[in-house]
Amino acid sequence: MIAEDFPDPRGGAWGPDNTILFGTGDSSVYRVAAGGGTAAPVTRLNAARKDGSHRWPHFLPDGNHFLFTVRSEVADDRGVYLCSLDSDARRLLIHADSNAIYVSPGYLLFVEGGMLMGQTFDANRLELSGQPFAIADGVGRASNGYGYFSAAHAGQLAYAGPDLQSNRLIWFDREGKQLGSIGPEGYYTDFRLSPDGKRLAFSLVDHATGYPSIWLTFG
């Protein structure tokens, strides 16, 4: 056990000094020693800007600075940010609702829509340059926003397409009798019934962008 009482993790990163960073679904990025102990926040939610969570931390080569993704109700504040272990000051790098990673010899990778994108990044000056460029189309992501891509230090790149299959939500009674369908055929995820069994909340994913929207229906 490294850290406990964090039931909704959103990514982790292991630094060269055995510091582990991890994000959550409803709070900031935390740090904890690899040997275990008390986890402490290393980023700070901005309540005035309606931050929802900080997630998907990723260490840069110096082992002190890291990338993380901000989920916010304010559209202009959503994106990939730069922060460090010795300060909670942050700087926006990319407007993208995606995780991001650094790859040698100097690029950031992230997902925009269904496209895997790259942009030149100087890891010493901590600055982007040039324009984002497309690497691969049809890259999937989970309903929590995590993009299906990864890269090794030596430069190998792996990615996967959407794992969604078109389907339909069906009502059944307790005896297994089909009562009818709900909504159109589509990509449904993360559905939850209300305690009284009369309402259903579900995520319907746009197959073109990979983004889910939340719907509520009544039985």
Secondary structure, 3 states (H helix, E strand, C coil): CCCCCCCCEEEEEECCCCEEEEEECCCCCEEEECCCCCCEECCCCCHHHCEEEEEEEEECCCCCEEEEEEEECCHHHCEEEEEECCEEEEEEEECCCCCEEEECCCEEEEEECCEEEEEEEECCCCEEEEEEEEEEECCCECCCCCECEEECCCCCEEECCCCCCCEEEEEECCCCCEEEEEEEEEEEEEEEECCCCCEEEEEEECCCCCCEEEEEEEC
